[in-house]
Amino acid sequence: MAEIAALTDVRSAPHAERPAGRRHPLPGRQEPDRERAAAAVADLLRALGRDTTEVNLRETPRRVADAFIEMLTPREFALTTFPNDEGYDELVVVRDIPFHSLCEHHLLPFQGVAHIGYLPGERILGLSKLARTLEHFARNLQVQERLTRQTADWLQAQLAARGVGVVIEAEHMCMSLRGAQSSGSRTRTMTLLGAVKDDRRTREEFFTLCGLQA
Ligand SMILES: [Zn+2]
C-alpha cells in the first residue's frame, strides 16, 4: 500500500501546525517579510534613479516582492512511494520537464528543461513527483550545478534506487541579457548515480531516453 514519505525539510519542520495553505519556510531560512522586501525594492528603484511616486511604479515594489517570495517558496508536496511489487527493473525516465529557478549570483531567472530518470530498487513513485522534486529545490536561490545534484541525491536517498540520472539544460538570463549576450545558449549539467553512472549500458540507455547523445 502507498506510504507517505514526506519531504523531511518541509513536513517535519516545526511549523506543521500552521493552517493549511500557509507556506512553510525551509529550516535555516526566515519567513519572508513582504513589507521589508517591498521597501527594499523601492529603495533599489530610487538608487537606480527612478521616481517611485510615479503612478506607473507605485505598485511595482509590492509586485516585485510578491514575485520573489513566490519564486523562493517551495510548494508543499508529499512524496508518495510504492513498493516495487512487480519487480520493475528498467529505467524510468521523464524528459523535457520545464522548470525555472533563480540564480543566486544575480537574482535573475534561469530556465529550461530537466530529464530525470531512475532505475527502481525497492520503491517506485508517481511520475509527477519527479517534476515536483525538482521544483522543490528550484524554488530557491540556486546555481544549476547544485540544483542538479540536490535533485539526484534526494531521489536516490528517498527511493533507495539502483541508479539515478538528472540532466538539466537551462538558459541563464544573467548570461543572455548582459555581457556576452549569448541569447539562446544553454548550459547542461548532470548528476549520475549508481548504475546510471557505473554501468555503460544503463548510462547509454538513460541518455537515449533523454533524447541526448551518449
Ligand atoms: Zn547569474
Residues whose N, C-alpha, C, O or C-beta is under 5 A from the ligand:
A	BS01	ZN	C103 H105 H106 C174
